[in-house]
Every structure is written in C-alpha cells, then in structure tokens.
Amino acid sequence: MIKEILIVEDDVRTRNTIEKFCCSIPIAEGALFIHADNGLDAYRVLGERQPDIMFLDMELPGVNGRELLDMLMLNQFSINIVIISGYDSFEYTKKAIQYGTIDYLLKPVNRRQIHQVLERIDKSDYLCRKKYGKLPPLDIVMKDSKNGVGMMEEIKDYIDTNFTEQITLSELSQRFHYSREYISREFKRQFGMGIIKYMNEVRLERARIYLTRGVSPHEAGAKVGFLDDSYFSRLFKDKYGSTPKKYQI
C-alpha cells in the first residue's frame, strides 16, 4: 500500500486533480498527501520524510524540477518519481531517464494515466525498493553543487561567445533549462557579479580594443552590443575614467 504521496506542483488545480485521481484507486486509499510549490520546499520535505512516491512538475518557480533532480542525484538519494510536465522536452525526458523515474506524464493528466501508474507500481517491486540516502542541509547543497558550478561555466562561456547579442535571463533559462532565479543567484555567487554586469564588462573590454584601433565610439559600442551611445559612454567612463571619445585622444 502507498502510505505517503508528495505532489510537487505550483498549480493548485493540477495538484488537486492528481490527489483526487490517486484517492480513487484502492492502493492509495487513506494515503497522506504532502504538497510543495517548488523544488526547495520539496527538498526540505524529503529531508524530513520519505514519501513512497513523488509527483514532480518540471516547471516550478525558483528551483525547478530539473534542478531538484540534480540535487537528489548529486546526493544519491532515491525515491519513486513520476514526472509531470506541460512540455514534451527531450532535455526533460533525458533527465527523467538519468534518474530512473517511473513515468513521464504530459499535462493535462487524466484519471487513466494516474491509475495506470499506480497499478504498475502495485504490480511491481517499486514499493519494495529501499529508499536510501540522507539529504544534507539545503545551504550546503546549493553551495557545493558540482552540476551548478559546471552549468554556470557553460553560461559564462556562452556569454563570452555571444556578448554582442541581447542576451536575457529568460533566454538563458530556456537554453540551459534552469530557472531564471537559480541562474541569477548562482552566477553572482560563483563569479562575484550579476549576468548583466559581467556581459557589460566583456563588452567594454572589447570596445576598448576597438577604440585603440581607431574605430569610432559609436561604431565600437554598436559592434559589441550597446544599443544606446550615452549608456555605453557612461559605463565606459565608470570603468576606464574617461569617455570613449577622450580615450582615443
């Protein structure tokens, strides 16, 4: 019998639907349902309890589903997981396979899908699996996560290569499949400055090189991605002590 079910989903309607469908099958009758709105809350729950199954949405505010799976894999923590997602994403599917999740369900979930998942669990040895691993405190995981370090290096390399483009946090989130909040926080922690400041630093240094080669201030700023001359001039003066025009004299 399934005694505890953790549903990690920020959409109340979807969360209630999953709970309702689970309650309508005998194997989950009388089960205790625990709710979490984001990956951090789910991590805290898993540090205190050991639910039999976790339904995990991949798109969550703050720490998302992929990031939570990374944290669990890093600490070799095992739990039966059913992925819930509104996207048929190869990256999400790959992450689900890496962790060995029970199933990957696309929204909107229906009663038949939930019943099939629970019945398959009931007829297999999933519930007999020994859940193992003890999660360390959250602050240690966030600080020492090797996956996070490697991902921030990839993002830094991407900025170094594409700094002339108008890169946004939303674009980085979609490209690297981490939440905007996580990317912003971890990048600043690892490199000592935010993404916009770092990108401007790269642009300013490249613009300085252009200026030493006789390129006009307007063209130098445009070449490195600055769309506004006055903004470029102000940042350049703050960094190098003179305006781009005076720097060339």
N, C-alpha and C positions, 0 to 999 in steps of 0.2 A: 504493500500500500504506500501511496505517496502521502507523506505527512506535512511537508513544508514546500511551498512554491514561492519563489522570488520572481516578481514581474518588474523588470527594469524598463519603464516606458513613461515618457513625459506627457503623452496624450491620454487624458483621463478616459475618454470614450473607448479607445483601443484597449487600455488596461482593464477596464470593467468588462469589456467583451470577452477577453481572454479568460478572466476569472469566472465569468458566467458559464462559458463553454466547458471549462475544467470541472466545475461543480456538477455538471450534468452527466459525468461518467463515474461509475462506481469506484474505480481505482483511486480517484481523488476526493471521494466523499469525506467530508469532515476535515479536509486539509487546511492548514493555516496558510493564509496568503500574506506575503510581505511585499510592500511596494517601495520602489525607489524611482526618483525622477531623473537621475543622472548617474554617470559612472562612478563619481566619488561617493555618493550615497550607497550605491550597490557595493562598492569595495568595503565600506565601513560595515555594512550588514554581513558580508562574507567573512569579515574579521571576527565577528561575534557569534555567528550562527552557521549551520551547514544545511542549507535547504537541499531537498532532493533534486529539484530542477530549477533552472533559471531561464525564464523567457527574456531575451535581451534584444532591445531595439538598437540598431546600429547608429541611427541619427538622434543624438541626445545633446542637450545643452551642456557646455563645459566639457568635461571628459566624456567622449562618445564611446560607442560600443567597441570599436576597433581598439581604442586606447585602453579600455578596460581589459580586453582580451590580451593585449600586450603585457599589461601589468600582471595578470594571472599566470601567463606563460613564463614570464621572467622569474616568478617565484614558485614555479612548478606546482601550481595549485589546481587541483582537478575538481570539476563539478559538471554535472549533466546540463548542457546548454542547448536551447532551441533559439536560433536567431530569427528575429522579426525585422523585416526591412521593407521600405517602400520603393527600394531600388534594386534592380537586377544587375548588381555591380560585380564585375569579375574580381576586383580587389577585395570586396567584402566576402565573396564566395571563397576566395583563396585563403583569407584569414580564418574563415569558418573551418575549412579543411585542415589547416595547420593546427588548430586547436582540437579538432576531432569532435565538433559539435554533432548533436543528434540529428538536427534537421535545420533547414533554411527556408522559412516561410515568407512569402511576399504578402504585403498588405493589399487589400483588407483581408485579414484572416477570417476563415469561416469555421463553423462547428465541425464539419467533416475533417478538416485539416488537424484541428486540435485533438479530436477523438482518435484519429489515426496515429498521431504522435504518441499519445498516452497509451494506446493499446499496444503499439510496438514496444514501448518501454516495459509494459506489463508482461509481455511475452518473451522478453529478452532478459539479459543479466545486467541491464543498466543500473537498476536499483541495488544490485548486489555489489557493484563496483565500490571499492573502498575509496572514499574521498580522502585525499591526503594533501599535506602542505599546510603551513601556517603562514598567514599573511603578515608581513612586518608592518609597522606603523606607516600610515599614508605618507607622512612627510619624508620618510627615508626612501620610499619607492619613487616619489616624484623627484627626489634629488639625485638618486643613483641609477635611474632607469637607463640602461645602455641603449635601448631602442630609441628613446627620446634624444639622446646625445647624437646618435648616428643620423636620425632624421633631421635634426637642426643643422648638422653639417651639410646634408643634401640641400636643404633650403638655402643655406648660405651660398653654396656653390651655384645654385640656380639664380640667385640674385646677382652674383658676380658675373654670370654669363649674360643675363637678360636685364641689366640695370637700366638700359635705355627705354624699356617698355614701362607702361604704367601699371606696375605690379601692385595688387591689393591683397589684403588678408583673405578675402573671400576666394580669390583665385588660388592662393596658396593652400587654403583649406580643401578646395575641390581637387587640386592637383596631387596633394600629398595625403589626403584622406584623414586629416586630423582637424579638430575644431579650431576655429579662429582664436578662441580664448587660450587654448593649450599652446598653439604655435606662438602667440604673442608673449605669453608668460615664459615659456621655456627658452625662446630665442634670447629674450632680455636677460634671463638668468645665466645662460651659458656664455653670451658674448658681451654682456655689460651695457647693452644699448638696445632700443627697440628696432624693429624691422625698418621703419621709415627713416630713422636716423642713420642706420647702417647703410641703407641704399643711397641716401644723400651723401654720406661720406665717400662711398665708391664713386658716385657721380662727380663730386667736387674734385677729387684727385685726378680723375680722367680729364675733366675740364681744364684743370691747371696745366696738364701736359699739352692739351690743345693750344692753350694761350701761349705757352713758351714756343710753339711752332708757328706763331703768327696768325692763328685763327681768330676771327673777331669774337668779342664777348657774346654777342647774340648767337652766332653760329656754334660756338663752343657749348653754350648752355643747351641749345636745341639738340646738338649731337648726343649729349649724354642723358637726355630725357627731361630736362627742365622746360616746362611749357610757359613759364612766366619769367621775364627778364629781371624784374625787380626782386622777385623771390630768390632767384639764382644769385643776384648781386648781393643781397643781404646775407645769405648763407655763406657765400664765398668770403665776404668781409669778416664775418664772425670767425671763420676758420683761419684765414690767412692774413688778416689785419689790413687789407685794402680791397677796393673794388676790383672786379675783373679788368676794367679798363686801365686803372692805375697800375695793376700788377704787370701789365705788358710794357710799361714805360721804363 
